[in-house]
Each structure stands twice: as C-alpha cells, then as structure tokens.
Amino acid sequence: MRTARWLLGLSLLPASISAQAPAGPVATVLPADVQIAAAVLPLPEEFRASAQVLGYRAGNPRLVMLRETDGPFICLASDPAAERFHVACYHRSLEPFMVRGRELRAQGVRDPQVDTVRFAEVKSGKLAMPTQPAALYSLSGPAGSFDPATRTATGARPLFVIYTPGATTETTGLSTKPIEGTPWIMFAGTPKAHIMFVPRM
C-alpha cells in the first residue's frame, strides 16, 4: 500500500511542479540565498550557478523572482507552507507549459482539468512545447530534509525527468510500467509525455 501511494504521488509530480502557485499560509521563510542554495541542489553542478530561481518572500504566498538569469534552467524553491520539502529545476524550454499550469491553478482550475486545458492549447498552437528533449530534476522528502546550515538535503530523494512531447512506447521502446532503476514513460502520446528515472522507490 505504501508503494502504491508513493507511485500515485510520483505520477502527479510533473503536474505539481508546473503548478506551484499560491500556497497556503506562509510559514517561516528562509533567506533568499538559502532558498536559492536549496532550489538548485537537484541540478548537476555545472548548471547551478546559472540557474534562475523562483521562491518566496515573507508575507507573500506566491512565487517571486529570487535570482534572474538567462541560464538553461529555472528552479523552484520549496514552499515554506508545504508539509514536505520539494525543489525542482526544469529546462527553460518548458517554461510556457509550467507558467500556464501556475496561472490555471491560481485561477482555481484543479487537476486533471489543468492538463485538459493545456493539452487543448498545445493542440491549437496557443501553447508551445519544446521541440527537443527537455530535462527536469527534483528532490523530494519529509520536512527537515534540507539543512540550512550545511545547505544539503540528505533526506530527500532524487527524480529525473526528460520531457519528450508526443512520445510513445512505440517511438521510444520504453515501457509504461514503473520499474525501479530503469527508465519508463509516463503520459505517453500526450504533450506531457516524459521519461522517468527514479533511482529509488
């Protein structure tokens, strides 16, 4: 049962990443530099310094710009009002899709209707998706996974995703069944099709 619940949460992860938008009551907000240090942890070392970071300010439940760059990745700091630690970084080519998710959720649109709207907009040409594979990296764990003093997140689990819009089992040779340590494809055949890499379940 625990594994089933974990896989359910995992299947929703890309949607939640695209939707960090107004949070609940804001808890203690870490200083901007600490949020930035945590937010870029999922990335390979060579991308961290150039990553743009969105995070939180005291008294504001919405994401705000903490560090603006033109680097290839955009990172989201962990929501201080959330029960769990979660940071994610996605390739800049995914920004229109991610921003649209945040806009829709801010308007009160709920899952799975968010994707219904986005998929329709992709089909109509209103919403652009990357034409090349685009990576997303994340770390998730229980509250307290991140240590502000050492700026490490030893209690968090990594997840790696490569978005390949429209990809299927036939075009990739990948299974749609989750397998630990082996890539598989989720949302096959849709604009949100992506290859999942989960080192540990």
Secondary structure, 3 states (H helix, E strand, C coil): CHHHHHHHHHHHHHHHHCCCCCCCCCCCCCCHHHHHHHHCCCCCHHHHCCCEEEEEECCEEEEEEEECCCCCEEEECCCCCCCEEEEEEEEHHHHHHHHHHHHHHHCCCCCCHHHHHHHHHHHHCCCCCCCCCEEEEEEEEECCCCECCCCECCCCEEEEEEECCCCCHHHHCCCCCCECCECEEECCCCCCCEEEECCCC
